[in-house]
């Protein structure tokens, strides 16, 4: 069925006529999102839904999947897992990549390995966990991809547990932000580990690479990543004045650029956004034409109030539309949903709010139908 859209300017409490288009938040990052932790709403996005190479930010899902298994009683924090030659070769010191510093035949516990994953970003720790749990890293990657899909992270396709380069190994920035939110919500007892400044295995000590820790007020997680194919990325979270925000960025050119951009985006996440309420009530937002009704039009109003959080300047550039079927046919009862208010604000997905009829509109009787049909024929069916 065709749809008729009509712009309205009858929501002055929230939006105003659009100004000249301009990007409100600029970033050199190729991908970026800002999320409100409490609601899970994406406050702002740049290519946020586009699958990207996450590098070591993959390890957030590796850790989350292990948390799940512990919670389900399949493994315990005290279980020991053997370091294979393959895990040492591909993830230990010989690999030249981020490592926990494990040696073949060592038997670290699951808890020690999780610290190696979360704080040290150890590729060897990831592979040892994957082999110890699923028998192979490939099988583990398949299982954690399936679990990610169960969590609603539909962009995920992981081919390894580490985030090292692999064909088709992708996830979106939006899904990484949601994974961070789920980690904080579901596993607070382990989330504290993301805030640890360093960890030592044997004689090897590795500092946490998260540049927000210790420099940004309230920052307490989560994970950095870097590959030549991805650039420098970070998933971060912080709390200020009782509010938590989550940011994800990827594709910056250097550690310094990542640190500066992460601090800037996190600061803006707290200072540049506000929440406004679109109030429901008796106020009519528009009069819509009715076909075959005793009245030729019907008023519409919001069914319920809704809070909208966005960049402060984005509100003045927003747009509202009423969308409804081309023909709204009687009978109509007050409270029936007959249209949708679509609110479009830069950096956010369109917000769709139900609009309901303000009053009853009975259907015309036989004579009235005949007159209405004749009238429309004379008007050319317009």
PAMI-331173 format. One line per field, with one value per residue (C-alpha): residue number from 1; x, y, z. Coordinates in Angstrom, 1 decimal, always signed. Example, Ala and Ser with C-alpha at 12.3 -4.5 7.8 and 13.67 -1.06 7.14 Angstrom:
BEGIN
resi [1  2];
east [+12.3  +13.7];
north [-4.5  -1.1];
up [+7.8  +7.1];
This chain:
BEGIN
resi [1  2  3  4  5  6  7  8  9  10  11  12  13  14  15  16  17  18  19  20  21  22  23  24  25  26  27  28  29  30  31  32  33  34  35  36  37  38  39  40  41  42  43  44  45  46  47  48  49  50  51  52  53  54  55  56  57  58  59  60  61  62  63  64  65  66  67  68  69  70  71  72  73  74  75  76  77  78  79  80  81  82  83  84  85  86  87  88  89  90  91  92  93  94  95  96  97  98  99  100  101  102  103  104  105  106  107  108  109  110  111  112  113  114  115  116  117  118  119  120  121  122  123  124  125  126  127  128  129  130  131  132  133  134  135  136  137  138  139  140  141  142  143  144  145  146  147  148  149  150  151  152  153  154  155  156  157  158  159  160  161  162  163  164  165  166  167  168  169  170  171  172  173  174  175  176  177  178  179  180  181  182  183  184  185  186  187  188  189  190  191  192  193  194  195  196  197  198  199  200  201  202  203  204  205  206  207  208  209  210  211  212  213  214  215  216  217  218  219  220  221  222  223  224  225  226  227  228  229  230  231  232  233  234  235  236  237  238  239  240  241  242  243  244  245  246  247  248  249  250  251  252  253  254  255  256  257  258  259  260  261  262  263  264  265  266  267  268  269  270  271  272  273  274  275  276  277  278  279  280  281  282  283  284  285  286  287  288  289  290  291  292  293  294  295  296  297  298  299  300  301  302  303  304  305  306  307  308  309  310  311  312  313  314  315  316  317  318  319  320  321  322  323  324  325  326  327  328  329  330  331  332  333  334  335  336  337  338  339  340  341  342  343  344  345  346  347  348  349  350  351  352  353  354  355  356  357  358  359  360  361  362  363  364  365  366  367  368  369  370  371  372  373  374  375  376  377  378  379  380  381  382];
east [+0.0  +1.3  +2.3  +1.7  +4.2  +3.5  +6.0  +4.6  +5.9  +3.6  +6.1  +7.9  +8.6  +11.2  +12.2  +12.5  +12.8  +15.9  +19.0  +21.7  +23.0  +26.4  +28.0  +27.6  +30.3  +33.4  +35.9  +38.9  +37.9  +36.4  +33.8  +32.4  +29.4  +28.3  +25.8  +23.8  +24.4  +21.1  +18.8  +21.2  +20.3  +22.9  +23.2  +25.4  +26.9  +29.4  +29.3  +28.2  +26.2  +28.9  +30.9  +34.5  +37.8  +37.8  +41.3  +41.8  +38.4  +37.4  +38.7  +35.7  +33.5  +36.1  +36.0  +32.2  +31.7  +34.0  +32.0  +28.9  +30.5  +31.5  +28.1  +26.5  +28.9  +30.7  +34.0  +35.4  +37.9  +40.2  +40.3  +43.7  +44.4  +47.6  +49.6  +50.1  +53.0  +50.6  +49.3  +52.9  +54.0  +51.0  +50.3  +53.4  +56.7  +57.7  +54.6  +55.7  +52.1  +50.4  +51.1  +50.6  +54.1  +53.0  +55.4  +54.6  +53.3  +52.4  +49.0  +47.5  +44.0  +41.0  +41.1  +44.7  +44.0  +41.1  +43.4  +45.8  +43.1  +41.5  +44.5  +47.5  +45.5  +47.4  +46.8  +48.3  +45.8  +42.9  +44.2  +44.7  +41.2  +39.8  +41.6  +40.9  +37.1  +36.3  +39.2  +40.3  +40.3  +38.2  +35.5  +35.6  +35.2  +32.1  +30.6  +31.2  +29.9  +26.7  +26.5  +26.9  +24.0  +21.9  +22.7  +21.4  +24.9  +23.9  +26.9  +29.4  +31.4  +34.5  +37.0  +39.4  +39.5  +42.2  +41.2  +44.3  +43.7  +41.3  +39.2  +35.6  +36.4  +34.1  +31.7  +30.1  +30.9  +27.2  +27.5  +30.7  +29.0  +26.2  +28.6  +30.3  +26.8  +26.0  +29.3  +28.8  +25.2  +25.5  +29.0  +29.9  +32.0  +34.4  +34.0  +36.2  +39.1  +39.0  +40.0  +43.2  +46.3  +48.6  +49.0  +52.1  +52.6  +55.9  +58.5  +56.6  +54.4  +52.1  +50.3  +46.7  +46.6  +43.4  +44.4  +41.3  +42.2  +43.8  +43.3  +39.5  +37.2  +35.2  +36.7  +36.8  +37.0  +37.2  +39.5  +41.8  +42.6  +45.1  +46.0  +47.4  +44.1  +41.9  +43.9  +43.7  +40.5  +39.0  +35.8  +35.6  +33.2  +33.0  +30.6  +30.0  +27.3  +25.6  +25.4  +27.4  +28.4  +30.0  +32.1  +33.5  +36.0  +38.1  +40.3  +42.5  +46.0  +48.1  +48.0  +48.2  +45.3  +43.3  +43.9  +43.1  +39.9  +38.7  +39.1  +37.3  +34.4  +34.0  +34.0  +31.4  +29.3  +28.7  +28.6  +27.2  +24.0  +20.8  +17.4  +14.2  +10.6  +8.0  +4.9  +1.7  -1.6  -4.7  -2.8  -3.6  -0.5  -2.4  -5.8  -5.7  -8.3  -10.8  -12.5  -16.2  -16.5  -19.2  -16.3  -13.9  -10.9  -9.6  -7.1  -4.1  -2.1  +0.8  -0.2  +2.5  +5.3  +8.8  +12.3  +14.8  +18.5  +20.6  +23.3  +22.1  +22.5  +20.9  +17.5  +17.4  +18.2  +15.7  +12.8  +9.4  +7.0  +3.6  +3.4  +0.1  -1.7  -2.9  -6.6  -7.7  -11.1  -13.9  -15.1  -12.4  -12.5  -10.7  -7.4  -6.9  -3.4  -3.8  -0.4  +3.2  +5.3  +8.8  +11.5  +14.8  +17.8  +21.4  +23.4  +20.4  +18.2  +14.7  +12.4  +8.9  +6.1  +2.5  -0.2  -3.8  -7.1  -8.3  -12.0  -14.5  -15.4  -18.4  -18.8  -21.2  -24.6  -25.7  -26.8  -23.6  -21.4  -23.1  -22.6  -19.0  -18.3  -19.9  -17.9  -14.6  -15.5  -16.1  -12.8  -11.0  -10.3  -7.9];
north [+0.0  +3.4  +5.8  +9.6  +11.6  +15.1  +17.4  +19.0  +21.8  +21.2  +19.8  +23.0  +21.6  +19.3  +20.4  +23.5  +24.2  +22.6  +24.7  +24.2  +20.7  +20.2  +17.4  +18.1  +15.7  +15.2  +12.5  +11.2  +7.7  +5.6  +4.1  +5.5  +5.3  +6.8  +4.8  +5.6  +2.6  +2.7  +2.6  +1.1  +3.9  +5.0  +8.7  +9.3  +7.1  +7.2  +4.0  +2.4  -0.5  -1.3  -4.5  -3.7  -5.4  -5.2  -6.5  -7.1  -5.7  -9.3  -10.3  -8.7  -11.5  -14.2  -13.1  -12.8  -16.3  -17.7  -15.7  -17.4  -20.9  -20.1  -18.9  -22.0  -24.2  -25.8  -24.5  -22.8  -20.0  -22.6  -25.0  -25.4  -25.4  -26.6  -24.2  -26.0  -25.5  -23.9  -21.4  -20.5  -20.2  -18.2  -16.1  -16.2  -14.3  -16.0  -14.5  -10.9  -10.0  -9.0  -11.8  -12.9  -14.5  -18.1  -21.0  -24.5  -27.0  -24.4  -24.8  -21.4  -21.3  -19.9  -16.9  -16.2  -16.6  -14.2  -11.6  -12.3  -11.7  -8.6  -6.7  -7.9  -8.6  -11.9  -13.8  -16.9  -16.7  -16.5  -19.6  -21.6  -20.8  -21.7  -25.0  -25.9  -25.2  -26.2  -28.4  -25.9  -22.2  -22.6  -24.5  -21.9  -19.0  -20.7  -21.2  -17.6  -16.3  -18.3  -16.9  -13.4  -13.9  -15.2  -11.9  -10.0  -9.0  -9.8  -8.3  -10.7  -13.2  -14.3  -16.8  -16.7  -15.9  -13.2  -10.7  -11.4  -11.0  -13.5  -13.4  -12.4  -11.6  -8.6  -6.9  -3.5  -0.6  -0.7  -4.4  -3.8  -1.1  -3.4  -6.2  -3.7  -2.9  -6.5  -7.2  -4.4  -5.4  -9.2  -9.7  -6.9  -9.3  -9.7  -6.2  -4.8  -6.6  -4.2  -1.4  -3.1  -1.0  -4.0  -7.8  -9.9  -13.5  -14.9  -12.2  -10.5  -7.5  -5.8  -2.6  -2.0  -0.3  +1.6  +5.3  +6.5  +4.7  +7.2  +10.2  +10.4  +10.9  +7.8  +5.6  +1.9  -0.1  -1.8  -2.8  -1.5  -3.0  -2.5  -4.2  -2.7  -3.6  -1.9  +1.0  +1.8  +1.2  +1.4  +0.4  +2.5  +3.2  +5.8  +6.9  +10.6  +12.0  +8.6  +8.3  +5.8  +6.3  +3.8  +4.8  +2.8  +4.1  +2.4  +3.3  +6.1  +6.4  +6.1  +5.4  +9.1  +9.8  +7.0  +8.4  +12.0  +11.0  +8.6  +11.3  +13.9  +11.6  +10.4  +14.0  +14.9  +11.9  +13.5  +17.2  +17.6  +15.5  +16.1  +14.5  +16.1  +14.8  +14.7  +15.0  +13.1  +14.6  +16.1  +18.3  +17.5  +17.3  +17.3  +16.8  +13.9  +13.3  +10.6  +8.5  +7.5  +9.2  +11.4  +13.8  +14.7  +14.7  +13.3  +14.7  +12.7  +12.9  +11.0  +7.9  +8.2  +10.5  +9.6  +10.7  +11.5  +11.9  +13.6  +16.1  +19.5  +21.2  +18.2  +19.1  +22.3  +20.5  +17.7  +16.8  +15.4  +13.7  +12.1  +8.9  +7.1  +5.0  +7.1  +6.4  +6.5  +4.9  +5.2  +3.9  +5.1  +4.9  +7.3  +5.7  +3.7  +4.0  +5.5  +7.2  +7.3  +10.3  +9.9  +12.0  +12.2  +13.6  +13.6  +10.7  +8.6  +6.1  +7.5  +7.3  +6.1  +7.0  +5.8  +8.5  +7.7  +9.2  +12.0  +11.1  +8.7  +9.1  +6.9  +5.5  +7.2  +5.6  +4.5  +7.9  +9.5  +6.9  +7.7  +11.4  +10.9  +8.7  +11.2  +14.0  +12.2  +11.4  +15.1  +15.9  +13.5  +11.0  +13.4];
up [+0.0  -0.9  +1.9  +2.2  +4.2  +5.4  +7.2  +10.3  +12.5  +15.5  +18.0  +19.1  +22.6  +21.0  +17.5  +15.4  +11.7  +10.2  +9.7  +7.0  +7.3  +8.9  +10.8  +14.5  +15.7  +13.5  +14.1  +12.3  +13.3  +10.5  +12.8  +16.1  +18.4  +21.6  +23.7  +26.8  +29.1  +31.0  +27.9  +25.4  +23.0  +20.4  +21.0  +18.0  +15.3  +12.4  +10.3  +13.6  +11.9  +9.4  +10.0  +10.7  +11.7  +15.5  +16.2  +20.0  +20.9  +19.9  +23.3  +25.0  +23.4  +24.2  +27.9  +27.9  +26.5  +29.2  +31.8  +30.5  +30.9  +34.4  +35.3  +33.8  +35.9  +32.8  +34.0  +37.1  +37.7  +39.4  +36.4  +34.9  +31.2  +29.5  +27.2  +23.9  +21.6  +19.1  +21.6  +22.5  +18.9  +17.6  +20.8  +23.0  +22.7  +19.4  +17.7  +18.3  +19.1  +22.4  +24.9  +28.4  +28.3  +28.7  +28.1  +26.7  +29.2  +31.8  +33.5  +34.3  +35.8  +34.0  +36.3  +35.4  +31.7  +31.9  +33.5  +30.7  +28.1  +29.7  +31.1  +29.0  +25.8  +25.6  +22.4  +23.9  +26.8  +24.3  +22.4  +25.6  +26.7  +23.3  +23.0  +26.6  +26.3  +22.7  +21.6  +18.9  +18.4  +15.3  +17.2  +20.0  +17.5  +16.0  +19.5  +20.6  +17.3  +17.9  +21.4  +20.1  +17.7  +20.7  +22.4  +19.4  +18.1  +14.5  +12.8  +14.5  +12.6  +14.5  +13.0  +16.0  +19.7  +19.5  +16.9  +14.8  +11.1  +9.6  +6.5  +7.4  +11.0  +11.7  +14.1  +14.1  +16.5  +17.6  +18.6  +20.4  +22.5  +23.2  +24.2  +26.6  +28.1  +28.5  +30.2  +32.7  +33.4  +33.5  +34.9  +37.3  +39.4  +36.5  +34.9  +37.6  +36.0  +33.0  +35.3  +36.6  +35.6  +35.0  +35.5  +36.0  +34.9  +36.1  +35.6  +32.8  +33.6  +31.0  +31.6  +30.6  +27.2  +27.7  +27.5  +29.4  +32.6  +35.0  +32.7  +32.2  +35.2  +35.9  +33.2  +34.1  +30.9  +28.4  +25.6  +22.9  +19.5  +16.7  +13.4  +10.2  +8.6  +11.2  +12.6  +16.3  +18.1  +21.6  +23.4  +26.6  +29.4  +32.1  +34.9  +35.8  +38.1  +38.2  +34.4  +32.4  +28.7  +26.4  +23.3  +20.5  +17.9  +15.3  +12.4  +13.9  +12.7  +15.8  +19.6  +20.2  +17.9  +19.5  +23.0  +22.1  +20.2  +22.9  +25.5  +23.4  +22.5  +26.1  +27.3  +24.7  +25.7  +29.1  +28.2  +24.7  +25.1  +26.8  +27.2  +26.2  +26.6  +23.9  +26.0  +25.3  +26.1  +24.5  +22.1  +18.5  +16.3  +13.0  +11.3  +8.9  +6.1  +6.6  +3.9  +4.3  +7.7  +9.2  +9.6  +6.8  +9.2  +12.5  +15.0  +16.0  +19.2  +20.8  +22.7  +25.4  +26.3  +25.3  +26.3  +23.5  +24.2  +21.5  +20.9  +22.1  +18.8  +16.9  +18.4  +16.4  +13.2  +13.7  +11.4  +12.2  +9.8  +10.1  +8.1  +7.5  +4.9  +2.0  +2.8  +6.5  +6.3  +8.8  +11.2  +13.6  +17.4  +19.7  +20.7  +17.5  +16.1  +12.6  +12.0  +13.1  +14.1  +12.8  +14.5  +12.7  +14.5  +13.3  +14.5  +15.6  +13.9  +13.2  +16.2  +15.4  +17.8  +17.5  +16.9  +17.9  +16.9  +19.2  +18.7  +17.2  +13.5  +12.6  +9.1  +6.7  +6.1  +2.6  +1.4  +2.8  +1.0  -2.3  -1.9  -0.8  -3.8  -6.2  -4.6  -5.1  -8.7  -9.4  -7.7  -10.0  -7.1  -5.5];
